[in-house]
Amino acid sequence: MKPWFAVVVWIGALLAGQFCTPGAHGHELSGYIEGEMRFFPNAPLFDGQQNNNASLALQPEYYHELKSGSSFTFVPFVRLDSADSRRTHADIRELNFLYLAERWELTVGIDKVFWGVTEFHHLVDIINQTDLVEALDAEQKLGQPMVHLSVPADWGTLDFFILPWFREMTFPGPGGRLRPGPLVDTDHPVYESPAEQSHLDFALRYSGTIGNTDFGIYHFSGTGREPGFLPAVTPAGGLVLRPFYQIIQQTGLDLQTVAGQWLWKLEALHRSGQGPAFFAATGGFEYTFVAVGDTAMDVGLLAEYAYDERGNRAGTFYQNDAMFGLRLTANDAASSEVLIGAILDLENRTKLISIQGSRRIGDRVKLTIDAGFFVDPDPQDILFDLRRDDFLRLQLAVFF
């Protein structure tokens, strides 16, 4: 039996015992259904791509709490897409049992864990794999099977993770936009470890607060979430890229300090095992003007810088980049927000402009608008294959 299914069976047996006891307390069913339209004003660069696409997503959430405070959570996700067969996909975002003891907490199953403080590039986030077909910003994550022990105390919190099954990154298919020229062959990944997806990964993190500063320090040992790529030729003679997942050792740090209306942020890491060892960091600040012009609106100014010692060898476009943003928060009943951002490559002319806005309509509906523009991408830049992929995305989500 694969570890993935073994974990699920283990959870089911554990929950059956818990729910059959008189300790059952209460449950809640919530979630959303979302319609999405993506518009690409420019003709596609590659054969098979379409100008526009529509999709429908559903993410329900079931939560059951026991009188002891322990709980069970189940969050499946599914999306149907009109253009990209790989974007039509399903995942279990969460399926776990949380056991609360007096001095520790234990989560067993599939869960999502986020680390990081910066706005534009979540450098140190490593537990969950990126669901890249969802969005280019890498904000959406796949559920990760884990055993997670958390020990909170006055001196901080210690978290220990055992990760028994690796999740591969998702990539757009032939009909998808926002993809590189050669397709990524997700059916034939390459692993450094003979155990492949069954390699047992570990992580240890200590987090705490000193004065106005929140911090986290961790070490991860296992299969790196960020793949390299190996060129390969298909039986039909076409060029594809095979993801190459290597064993890494990564130590990371995140810091966030509040000083009046200033918010200072830093993320840094050192990684070995994926080629030569390297250092990378991203950091900056956000300054908020509160109640601008005697209104309820807050205006935040953001500036960050990203550095990666690998330079052009890095599998990311955050190598030597300056990032600027303007955040408008209306503080109204509809929770209206707008974030305008710009990423400027300091080594070439490439620029990425993004606009993100959201607003509630009534109590159960939310409208989100995203737009991205790839300005003057350099032929040597990782974004060059996206030069015709300026986009506008509209999402309408109904919550229940």
MARVEX-792880 format. One record per residue (C-alpha): x, y, z. Coordinates in steps of 0.2 Angstrom, whole numbers, plus 2048, in hexadecimal, padded with zeros to 3 digits. Each point is the difference from the previous one (the first is absolute). Layout:
// MARVEX-792880
XYZ ...
This chain:
// MARVEX-792880
800800800 8078117FC 80380C80E 7F380C7FA 7F27F4802 8077F8810 7FF811808 7EE8037FA 7FB7EE807 809804810 7F6810802 7F07F77FC 8037F380E 80580D80C 7F080B7FC 7F57F1801 8057FD812 7FF813804 7EE8037F9 7F97F0807 803807812 7F580B80A 80C80E7FE 7F98077EF 7FC812802 7FC8097F0 8038017ED 80080D7F2 7FE8007ED 80680F7F6 80A8047F1 7FE8087EF 7FC7FD7ED 80980C7F4 7FE8047EE 80F8077F7 8048087F0 8118037F9 80380C7F1 8108017F6 7FF80F7F4 80F7FA7F6 8017F17F4 8087F1808 8137FD7FD 7FE7ED7FF 7F57F47F6 7F27F980A 7FD80F80B 7F0809801 7FD813802 7F47FE80E 7F97F380C 7F37FD80D 8007F580F 7F67FB80F 8077FC811 7F97F8810 8077FF811 7F57FA80E 8077FF812 7F97F480E 806804812 7FB7F580F 806805811 8007F480F 7FC806812 8137FE804 80480D7F3 8077F47F4 7F98017EE 7FF7F87EF 80180A7F0 7FC7FB7EE 80380C7F2 7FF7F97EE 80380B7F0 7FB7FD7EE 80180B7F1 7F97FE7EE 80980A7F3 7FA8037EE 8118017F8 80E7F780A 7FD7EE804 80E80180E 7F780E808 7F07F5801 8067F8810 7FB7FA812 80A801810 7FD7FD813 806810807 7FD7FA812 7FB7EF808 8077FF811 7FC7FD813 80780D80C 8027F9812 80280D80E 80A7FB80F 80380C80F 8128047FA 8017FA7EE 7F67FE7F0 8017F27F3 7F98017EF 7FF7F07F5 7FB8007EE 80080C7F2 802812804 8068117FA 80E80A809 8068117FB 810809805 8058117FA 7FE813803 8048097F0 7F38057F3 8067FC7EF 80B7F1802 7FD7F280D 8127FA800 8017F5810 7EF7F87FE 8047ED7FC 7F47F4809 7F38007F3 8027FE7ED 7FA80E7F4 7F17FD7F6 80680A7F1 7F27FD7F4 7F580A80C 80A8107FE 8118077FC 803808811 8027EF808 7F480480E 7F67F17FE 8077F0808 7FC7ED7FF 7FC7F7810 80F7F7808 7FF7F080A 808802811 8027FD812 802810808 805802813 7FE812807 806805811 7FB811805 808808810 805811808 8117FF7F7 7F87FD7EF 7F97F27F5 8097F17FA 7F97F77F1 8067EF7F9 7FA7F97F0 8017EE7F8 7FB8017EE 7FE7EE7F9 7FA8047EE 80780D7F3 7F480A7F6 8068057EE 7FD8127FA 7F28027F3 8038087F0 7F58067F1 7FD7F57F2 8008037ED 7F080A800 80580B80F 807811800 80E80780C 80B7F17FC 8127FE7F9 8027FC7EE 8067ED802 7F27F780A 8047FA811 7FE7ED7FF 7F87FD811 7FD7ED7FC 8137FC800 80880980F 8117FC805 8067FE812 811800808 7FA7F480E 7FC7EE7FB 7F180180C 7F980E7F4 7EF806807 8027F580F 810808807 7FD805812 802813803 803809810 7FE812806 803809811 7FB812804 80280B80F 7F6810800 7FD80E80D 7FF812804 80D80C807 7F9811803 7F78067F0 8097F37F5 7F87EF7FB 80D7F47FA 8017EE7FA 80F7F57FD 7FF7EF7F7 80A7F27F8 7F97F57F3 8077EF7FA 7F87F77F1 7FA8027EE 8018127FA 7EF8077FB 80880A7F2 8057F57F2 80E8027F3 7FC7FB7EE 8087F37F4 7FD8017EE 7F97F07F7 7F97FB7F0 7EF7F97FE 7FD7F07F4 7F980D7F4 81080A800 7FA80E80A 80A80980E 7F97FF812 807804811 8007F380D 7FF806812 8107FB80A 7FD7FF813 8107FF80B 8037FE812 804810809 805807811 7F8811803 80280C80F 7F480F800 7FC80F80A 7F180C800 7FF81080A 7F280D801 80281080B 7F280D804 807812803 7F180C801 7F98007EE 80F7F77F9 8007EE7FD 8127F97FC 8017EE7F8 80E7F47FC 8017EE7FA 8117F77FD 8067EF7FC 80F7F57FD 7FE7F17F5 80B7F17FC 7FE7F17F5 7F88087F1 8108047F7 80D80B809 7FA807811 7F98117FF 7F880E80A 7F080A7FC 7F680D809 7F280C7FD 7FB80F80C 7F9811801 7F380A808 7EE806800 7FB811807 7ED804802 7F8811800 7F07FD80B 7F08097FD 80680A7F1 7F78107FC 7F57FE80F 7F87F17F8 8007EE806 80C7FB7F3 8127FA804 80E8017F3 80F7F5801 8118027F7 80A7F17FD 8127FE7FB 80A7EF7FF 8107F97F9 8037EE7FB 8117F87FD 8057EF7FB 8137FB800 7FD7F47F1 7FC80F7F4 7FA7F97EF 8027EE806 7F180380C 7EF7F87FC 7F8810805 7FF8127F9 804807811 8138017FE 804812801 7EF80A800 7F880F808 7EE7FF804 7F480E804 7EE801805 7F180B805 7F37F880B 7EF809802 7F47F980E 7EF809800 7FB7F9811 7EE7FF7FA 7F37F4803 8047F77F0 8137FE805 8058087EF 8137FF7FD 80C8047F2 8127FB7FE 80B8077F2 8117F97FE 80F8017F5 80F7F47FF 8108077F7 80E7F57FB 81080A804 80B7F67F4 7F58027F0 7F180A7FA 7F37F3806 7F180780A 7F07F8807 7F180A804 7F27F980B 7EF807806 7F67F680C 7EF806807 7F27F880A 7EF805807 7F27F7809 7EF8017F8 7F37FD80E 8057F480E 8047F17F5 8078067EF 8128067FD 8068077EF 8137FF7FD 8098097F1 8127FC7FC 80A8077F1 8127FC7FB 80B8097F3 8117F97FA 8098107FB 8107FF7F4 8057EE806 8127FD7FC 8047F17F5 80B7F980D 7F380280E 7F57F2806 7F080B7FC 8058017ED 7F47F27FC 7F2809808 8028107F5 7EF7FE7F8 7F77FA810 7FA811807 7F07FB809 7F0805809 7F87F480C 7EF802807 7FA7F580F 7EF800808 7FF7F580F 7F07FB809 8037FB812 7F57F480A 
